[in-house]
Every structure is written in C-alpha cells, then in structure tokens.
Amino acid sequence: MQVDEFLKALARTSELEITVVGRRSGRRVTLPVWFVSEGRRIYLLPVMGSETNWYKNVLSNPSMELSAGRHRVSVTAKPTSERESVERVIEMFKRKYGESSIKRYYSKLDACVEVTL
C-alpha cells in the first residue's frame, strides 16, 4: 500500500517536501518543511505562521502533495489558526526539533496544517 510505504519513508527523515498550487500563479511550488506525525496524521507548522506563502496557498487550494524520499502522496490540507490546535502542534515540534530551534526558525506561531493519510 502506498500510504504504508510513505509512512516508512517518513520515519527515516526529519523533513519532507510539500507541493502546493500558487494561489495567484496557479503554478506548483515545492519546498522542504519540518513535520511531526501521529499515526496517519501529519502536522506542519509554517515558519511565518499565517503570513507564510505556502500556508496562504493552502487556504486557497487545500490540495497538496507530500514527498518523503521517493515516496509521494496526494492529500487534502486542513489549515487552522485555532489557538488550542496550534499550541498542541507547537509543543509536538518542540519535542521533536528542540525549543531553541523553534524559537530560532519560526517567527510567528499562529497557524498550522493537518493532513490525514
């Protein structure tokens, strides 16, 4: 099954690539991002929160592709700025990447994205 192979690849990496569709250009944009996962759920934290371009693109078009190694899956993003959800994801990121890394690289912590495989 494609999802199982993707989850195995995910377990071997600390970042994945996302591909989103530009809200103005309509072009596909691919970039690396950090992630955390729980079972078949993956959480993304935009580095500039709700001001991050890929996050704005997902608000406009929630279809996205995730890549881990040579494995790819198409998913539907669920962006949120709901405070409790965002804080939960921030804590998960701090546990995985370290609080100092989150403070260093993330400038605005007001939004996150959940995807379910």
N, C-alpha and C positions, 0 to 999 in steps of 0.2 A: 504494500500500500504506500502511496506517495507521501502521505502525512507522516507515517511512522519513520520513513527514511529521512524526511525533513527534520523530525524531532531528534533523531540520532545525530544528524549533522549539526543541529543547533547546540547539542550538548558538548560539542567539541570546539566551540568558538565563543568569543566574548562579544562579537558584534555581528550584525547581519546587514545585508543590503536591502533597502526598500526602493521600490519603483512606484512613483506616483505620477498622475497626469497633471500638468501645469494648468492652473485654473484660467489663465489668460491665453497662453500659447497653445494649449492642447497637446504639447509635446511630453513625451515620457522623460522623467527625471529620476536618475538613480543615484543614491548616496548611502554611505555606511552610517549605521546608528548603533548605539548600545541598546540592549533589551534585557528584560527579565521575563521569566516564564514560570507558569504554574500549570502543570499538566498540559492541556491543549490550548491554553490561553497565553498569549504573548502581550507584554506591555511595553510601550515606547514612551519615552519622555523627551519632548522636543527641547533642544538646548536653549532656545529663547522663548520657551513657552508658546503662548498663543500668537506671538509675533513671528514664529518660525515659518518660513515659506512652505516647507513640505506639509506642515500642520494646516496652514490655510488652504493648500491644495486638497487635502483630505476632507476638509469641511465642505468643499465644493464638489468633490467626487471621491466617495469613500472606497472605491475600488483600488486595491494596491497589490503589488507583488512583493513577496519576501524571498530572499535568496540566502542560503547558508551553504557555502561551498558550491558544489554543482547542483544542489537541490533547490527547486523553486516551487512555491505555492502561490496561488491567487487567493486573496482574502478580501473581506469587506471590513474596513476600519470602523471602529466606534469611538470617535473623538469625544472627549468630555472636559469640561472645566469645573465639574462638580468637586468642591473642595475635599470632601472625605475620600473620594476615589483618588484624586491627585496625591493627597498626602500618603495614602497607602502605597501607591506606586513609588513615590519618592523614598519611602522607608525601604522598600524592596531594592531599589537602586543603590541606596547607601550600604545595605548589607552586602551586595554583590561587588560593587566597584569602590567602596570606601567613601566616607563622608567628605573627606578632603577633595576627592576627585569630583564629586557632585558640586561642591562649592566652587571649585576651580573652573569647571567647564559649563555649568548651567547657570544662566543669568536671570531667568525668570521661570518660576515654578508654579504656573497657574493652569496647566493643561497636560493631558496625557491621552494616549490612544490604546485601546484594547482590540486585539484581534483574536478570533477563535478559529482554530484549525479544524 
